[in-house]
Amino acid sequence: MPLLIRCTQKLLAEIPENLVDPSATGEGWHANLIRFERRKCVLFTHDATLYSVFVPGLKKPEFERLDEVFGQRLFKTLLWDEFPQDQVERMLEACRTIHFSRSNNRSVLGSMNDIRFQIEVHVAHDGGLVNVDLADLHHRVNRTPLSAVGYRYPVDGFREHLAQA
């Protein structure tokens, strides 16, 4: 089944229109354009589990192939979190077809604001984006209990989600 990434208005303005399909369906993720140190970054968050993938420092050519950028960073993040190989392969297969559409879940967007704040704190603590260890950042963010998913760790929820899929 294809992945569906629902984007905020800010992010949709950066993506070429030919990538956006308002009628698309699929497993849900949300994405938001955020800025750190005048750099464009994208935060992707899985709707059901709030498992998040952060991609810093994107430039225009990368927005034109945001589907590939997301797939590559998701692959790295799953490896950093030591997901079983069959689950990683299943997600890579799902990333072959990615559709983009408008955001539709205010609850997920609210949780993404909390996650963004966490990222800001970690980036500031580490001395800026250039000093951040992305594997460690993802590890810390996805191992923070969130109220929207019953105070569970997003990484545990995503692991269960993939095991059931």
ABEGO torsion letter per residue (X at the ends): XBBBBBBBAAAAAABBAAABBAABBEBBBBBBBBBBGGBBBBBBBBAAAGBBBBBBGBBAAAAAAAAAAAAAAAAAAAAAAGBBAAAAAAAAAAAABBBBBBBABAAAAAAAAAAAAAAAAAAAAAGEAAABBAAAAAAAAAABBBAAAGGBBAAAAAAAAAAAX
